[in-house]
Amino acid sequence: MTKMKHVIMEKKGQSGMVRGIFIPIEANMLTEKDNAVYMAFNAIIKSEQDKYGQNGFIAKTIDSKIYKDLDAAGKEAAKDLSPILGNLKDFSQSTGNDNSGAATNNTITEDDDLPF
């Protein structure tokens, strides 16, 4: 996530200070709709693992609606906002659904404490 424009910061939480990452929506050309934020991405999947045991990777992209509205300079700048975010590994034998990262939809301000 630190390959996107971000700030690592600490805020007061219910059990003390919480270290976290702040990722600005507009500066990273993310999409906001119905009180949710979306990130366009491409998943490149390979049938054979590479020498590191990976089956592909995920790269952030720019939503096509946003990209079409950019001028030439904006399209060039968008390339810097399309980093590889991580690798893919085939875990087809694994089971379960992990929702442990689900967060609140609440928006907090600089003066607010964290809701967790």
N, C-alpha and C positions, 0 to 999 in steps of 0.2 A: 504494500500500500504506500510505502514511502517513495515509490517511483513517481507518484502523482504529486502535484503541488500540495503541500501539507505543512502543519505545525504540530510538533509534539509538545504537549502541555500537561500541567497538573491542575486539577480542580478538586474542591472539597466534596467528598462523597459522604454517605451515611456512616461509614466506619473509618473515616480519615481521608487523606489525600489519595486521589486516583490518577494515575498516569494514563494518558490517552492520546489519540491522534485526531486532529481536526483537519478534515478534507473539504475545502471550499467547493461548493457546487458549481458556480459559474466559471471559476478559474480553471476547473478541470473538465469543462464542457459536459457535465452530467445533465441528465434530464429529470425534471421534477414534474410529477403528475399525480393528482389525487392524494396529496399528502404523503407521497413516497418519492424516493430518489432512485433513479435507475442509471446503470452504467452499461453502455453497449460494449460488447467484447466479441472477439473471434476465438473459437476453440479449434486448434489445429490438432487433429487426431491421426496418429500413425498406427498401423496394424502391428508393426514390429517395434520393440523397445530399442532405444538408442543405447549407447555405451554406458549411460548412467542409470539405466533401468526405467527411463521415462517413455511414455507413449504419446507425448505431444506437449503442447503448452497453451496458455490462455494469454491473449494480448488485449489490452483496452483499446477500443476504437471510439470514433466519434459518431454519434447518432446521425444517420443519413439526412434527417431534416435539418439538423444544425450545420452539417458539413456543406450542404447545398447552398446555404445562405452566406458562406464565408467567401471573402475575396481571395485572390492568389496568395497574399501575405498571410492571411488567416489560415488557409489550407496548409501552408508550409509550417506555421506555428503549431498546427494541430498534430503534426507528426511527432513533435516532442511530447505531446500529451497522450501518446499511444504506446506506452511501454509494455514489455512482456511482464505480466504480473505473477506468473507461476507456471510450474510444470504439471503435467497430467500423468497419472499412473493408473493402470487398469486394476481396480479392486473388485472385479466382478464377483468374487467369492464372498465379499463382505456383505453384511446385512445391517439394517437399522437406519434410522433417520435422525440426524443430529440437528436439533433446533436450539442448541445451547447458546448460539450467538444472537438469537432474536432480541431485538431491542425495542424500546418504547418509541412511539411516534411523536412524543412531546418535543417541542422546541424550547431550548433554554437560552437565556441571555448570559452575557459575561458576568453579571452579578448573581445569577442563580447558582445554587449548589446542584450537584448531580442527583438524579432521582434514584440512584442505586448505591 
